[in-house]
């Protein structure tokens, strides 16, 4: 199976980098391909108005569209997504491949989330919790989950 993670921002802390390396190696040892593509995060303007948030998110996440293929099954990580078990996650991934999807692509936005356009493109919206977590940690949690599929 082939997995891709598109995420805004870079992992900076050594602890997270090390865990990501260990987990991606484990996923590859199981015969799966995995790519992590980090997109540049934008500085949030100090005076950003609520009415301008969606435009900011679209600008920050616009490079994601260039990285998503029509044959990808896209899973957007967002707080309004479904909470599921690992077994259900596995069945969704298997079903996507049975439908002819070539890659399972996960998208993780920046600190302000994902724009509506990305969520609308997603085949599924997934939430690991209704709580808010640092994006670096969510990458580790997602990779841990993928390693169990």
Secondary structure by P-SEA (a helix, b strand, c coil): cbbbbbbccccccaaaaaaaaaaaaaaaaacbbbbbbbcccccccccccccaaaaaaaaaacccccccccccbbbbbcccbbbbcaaaaaaaaaaaaaaccccbbbbbbccccccaaaaaaccbbbbcccbbbbaaaaaaaaaaaaaac
